[in-house]
């Protein structure tokens, strides 16, 4: 390893069972989150409790057990699979003499690691500052030097050492930037609406295969990986639907669709993160159709569907028509197929984004949705022959 490369952090994970029905899935999700943040997991400490301890969240005996394991493996961080209060985080850090972060802080760190666009970085920094503003006291004083430490990416301790008045001004500045970016997106949406272009957003639980499907549909080549939150920045592409475009008064109508790849959802998604990304998620809320991608190979896919729908309701996108796209059929040996509802509309599509099986059925769903939209909202296009593959950032 070169001197410029940070050493991999070693972490002890802590997951307590309070009787939740999805405890096992949430525990394994924590492991995936840690690995997505570039952390080496040396141990997972578990336990059962009826309720969190007000001071340490876990019992004192369990905390001592975690501290001993962390010392044994020379871990540099302890990650709780729960949201900790500022007091609990300070008490745990003091008792175990090791950096402690919670699930929300871990997710924010992954977002800081993955954000590439200017807007994505602004949104992540805003969410981090709001979250960490209540945790200024008691954080490790040397955190500013831990540039690559999990939980310390993004604004970092150097930014957080500013007094609260400066911090508030920084938050206000970031909010103003997001408002300007929101106006730009609104102009782009109005242009697409004038051009009678069907707007489709790909949504789904993180790691369901949304970006791979987006690439298969659009040949966009966006980053896709088998990890949580591989995509943060919304990317849109214009594609042509199968069939000939109709012409009215010399103008092209229909036959196109704008497909947007969006950030994945997850259970217990931090509320502040949803709020910071509300502008980007408005692209979903303004869509004509949602392709809700589901990992059919996941044993808790029904819970994941419910979690996605919960976030969609939070951003007022729960009334938008959905097509459930069950992805990764190649892993379970199912054939490609489509299912229709009582009105004859395609409501479910079974595909493999990796092999391409079932993509014709998915495109047919888009064709039919576009035809239904033209009947319900007839529009004419002013400039519908823009270059295929246009991107709106």
Secondary structure, DSSP 8 states (H G I E B T S, - for coil): --TTS---EEEEEEEEE-S-TTHHHHHHHHHHHHHHTTEEEEEEEEEE-SS-BTTTBS-HHHHHHHHHHHHHTT-SEEEESS---HHHHHHHHHHHTSEEE-HHHHHHHHHHHH--SHHHHHHHHHHHHHHHGGG-TTS-GGGGG-TTSTT--TTHHHHHTS-HHHHHHHHHHHHHHHHHHHHHHHHHHHHHHHTT-EEEEEEEBTTSSHHHHHHHHH-------SSTT---S-EEEEEE-SS--EEETTEEES-EEEEEE---B-TT--HHHHHHTHHHHHHHHT-SEEEEEEETT-TTHHHHHHHHHHHHHHTT-TTS-EEEEEE-GGGTT---EEEE-TTS-EEEEE--TTT-TTHHHHHHHHHHHHHHHHHHS----SS----TT----
